[in-house]
Amino acid sequence: MNDVLPNGGLIRKLWIGEAERYREHLLRLDPVSRRNRFAGTVSDDFLRRYADLSVGLDSVIHGFFVDGALRGAAELKPIGQPLPHEAEVAFSIEKPWQSHGVGSALLERTLLAARNRGLKFLHMACLADNKRMLELARKFEAELSFDFSSVVGEVRTPRATPLSVMREILADSHGFATAMLDVQSRLLRPV
Ligand SMILES: CC(C)(COP(=O)(O)OP(=O)(O)OC[C@H]1O[C@@H](n2cnc3c(N)ncnc32)[C@H](O)[C@@H]1OP(=O)(O)O)[C@@H](O)C(=O)NCCC(=O)NCCS
């Protein structure tokens, strides 16, 4: 939780109403990162629709912000109804912020959110040549199963405890305070 993040960045959850920020972030991904994130080629239009649908549904999205701009995200998407026990996790970090520990910090926060929601298995799918993602999955002791062109990492989360719930609440209250400061500073910016 006390991750040292590059460029004074911070991690907080995205709130409903921040779809535009998510959309702009996804559109800024370089072609390789975009391909890796979506396991293939996707159009700008696809990304616009994807961002609109993702924010505010069942997903929990943690964002990595630098100077108010969203530069990285981890999406936790529960699978199955009505009480899902599994979820998919997917990451997108803009190129200049890759390999600086942001993915590791986002995964840590995502695991905590999953644990507190009773999501016991997390699936992380990636292309087989995505070394960074594979290393990230290995680092968190994911069981990897290899397919022809893709790999699925599976991480088990521990049971929620009052302490784990408290850790998430504390992180959220800090995230809320910084989000409010960010809104204020954007409102006060000269036009
Ligand atoms: C894959 C991704 C999430 C990894 O996040 P990251 O912030 O770049 O990774 P981290 O800095 O936390 O590094 C995680 C581990 O990967 C390994 N790693 C880091 N940089 C690496 C590199 N250039 N080559 C190989 N392995 C690397 C290290 O083992 C590292 O752990 P360590 O620093 O404790 O040794 C990020 O690069 C990304 O979003 N890429 C584009 C989209 C994508 O590939 N999404 C994944 C599929 S959903």
The ligand as an SDF file (V2000), in Angstrom:
LIG
                    3D

 48 50  0  0  0  0  0  0  0  0999 V2000
    2.2200   -5.6680  -18.5100 C   0  0  0  0  0  0  0  0  0  0  0  0
    2.1790   -4.4880  -17.5540 C   0  0  0  0  0  0  0  0  0  0  0  0
    0.8370   -4.4650  -16.8190 C   0  0  0  0  0  0  0  0  0  0  0  0
    3.2740   -4.6530  -16.4890 C   0  0  0  0  0  0  0  0  0  0  0  0
    3.2660   -3.5390  -15.6210 O   0  0  0  0  0  0  0  0  0  0  0  0
    4.6290   -2.7420  -15.3380 P   0  0  0  0  0  0  0  0  0  0  0  0
    4.3300   -1.5990  -14.4600 O   0  0  0  0  0  0  0  0  0  0  0  0
    5.2440   -2.4170  -16.6470 O   0  0  0  0  0  0  0  0  0  0  0  0
    5.4480   -3.8570  -14.5920 O   0  0  0  0  0  0  0  0  0  0  0  0
    6.2950   -3.7340  -13.2320 P   0  0  0  0  0  0  0  0  0  0  0  0
    7.2600   -2.6010  -13.3420 O   0  0  0  0  0  0  0  0  0  0  0  0
    5.3720   -3.7500  -12.0620 O   0  0  0  0  0  0  0  0  0  0  0  0
    7.1330   -5.0780  -13.3090 O   0  0  0  0  0  0  0  0  0  0  0  0
    6.5750   -6.3350  -12.9900 C   0  0  0  0  0  0  0  0  0  0  0  0
    7.6470   -7.3850  -13.1910 C   0  0  0  0  0  0  0  0  0  0  0  0
    7.8600   -7.5620  -14.5990 O   0  0  0  0  0  0  0  0  0  0  0  0
    9.2650   -7.7700  -14.8260 C   0  0  0  0  0  0  0  0  0  0  0  0
    9.7010   -6.7410  -15.7930 N   0  0  0  0  0  0  0  0  0  0  0  0
    9.6740   -5.3830  -15.6620 C   0  0  0  0  0  0  0  0  0  0  0  0
   10.1280   -4.8150  -16.7830 N   0  0  0  0  0  0  0  0  0  0  0  0
   10.4150   -5.8160  -17.6520 C   0  0  0  0  0  0  0  0  0  0  0  0
   10.8910   -5.8600  -18.9850 C   0  0  0  0  0  0  0  0  0  0  0  0
   11.1760   -4.7270  -19.6630 N   0  0  0  0  0  0  0  0  0  0  0  0
   11.0710   -7.0870  -19.5650 N   0  0  0  0  0  0  0  0  0  0  0  0
   10.7970   -8.2270  -18.8910 C   0  0  0  0  0  0  0  0  0  0  0  0
   10.3090   -8.2370  -17.6260 N   0  0  0  0  0  0  0  0  0  0  0  0
   10.1270   -7.0570  -17.0140 C   0  0  0  0  0  0  0  0  0  0  0  0
    9.9640   -7.7230  -13.5010 C   0  0  0  0  0  0  0  0  0  0  0  0
   10.0860   -9.0490  -13.0100 O   0  0  0  0  0  0  0  0  0  0  0  0
    9.0060   -6.9470  -12.6480 C   0  0  0  0  0  0  0  0  0  0  0  0
    9.0570   -7.2570  -11.2920 O   0  0  0  0  0  0  0  0  0  0  0  0
   10.2720   -6.6570  -10.3870 P   0  0  0  0  0  0  0  0  0  0  0  0
   10.5050   -5.2490  -10.8250 O   0  0  0  0  0  0  0  0  0  0  0  0
    9.7770   -6.7490   -8.9870 O   0  0  0  0  0  0  0  0  0  0  0  0
   11.4150   -7.5520  -10.6960 O   0  0  0  0  0  0  0  0  0  0  0  0
    2.3990   -3.1200  -18.2990 C   0  0  0  0  0  0  0  0  0  0  0  0
    3.6980   -3.1290  -18.8550 O   0  0  0  0  0  0  0  0  0  0  0  0
    1.3590   -2.8350  -19.3750 C   0  0  0  0  0  0  0  0  0  0  0  0
    0.2850   -2.3240  -19.0860 O   0  0  0  0  0  0  0  0  0  0  0  0
    1.6500   -3.1690  -20.6530 N   0  0  0  0  0  0  0  0  0  0  0  0
    0.7380   -2.8780  -21.7620 C   0  0  0  0  0  0  0  0  0  0  0  0
   -0.6000   -3.6130  -21.7030 C   0  0  0  0  0  0  0  0  0  0  0  0
   -0.4370   -5.0610  -21.3160 C   0  0  0  0  0  0  0  0  0  0  0  0
    0.4900   -5.7360  -21.7160 O   0  0  0  0  0  0  0  0  0  0  0  0
   -1.4160   -5.5650  -20.5330 N   0  0  0  0  0  0  0  0  0  0  0  0
   -1.3570   -6.9400  -20.0620 C   0  0  0  0  0  0  0  0  0  0  0  0
   -2.4550   -7.7970  -20.6040 C   0  0  0  0  0  0  0  0  0  0  0  0
   -4.0220   -7.4190  -19.9130 S   0  0  0  0  0  0  0  0  0  0  0  0
  1  2  1  0
  2  3  1  0
  2  4  1  0
  2 36  1  0
  4  5  1  0
  5  6  1  0
  6  7  2  0
  6  8  1  0
  6  9  1  0
  9 10  1  0
 10 11  2  0
 10 12  1  0
 10 13  1  0
 13 14  1  0
 14 15  1  0
 15 16  1  0
 15 30  1  0
 16 17  1  0
 17 18  1  0
 17 28  1  0
 18 19  1  0
 18 27  1  0
 19 20  2  0
 20 21  1  0
 21 22  1  0
 21 27  2  0
 22 23  1  0
 22 24  2  0
 24 25  1  0
 25 26  2  0
 26 27  1  0
 28 29  1  0
 28 30  1  0
 30 31  1  0
 31 32  1  0
 32 33  2  0
 32 34  1  0
 32 35  1  0
 36 37  1  0
 36 38  1  0
 38 39  2  0
 38 40  1  0
 40 41  1  0
 41 42  1  0
 42 43  1  0
 43 44  2  0
 43 45  1  0
 45 46  1  0
 46 47  1  0
 47 48  1  0
M  END
$$$$
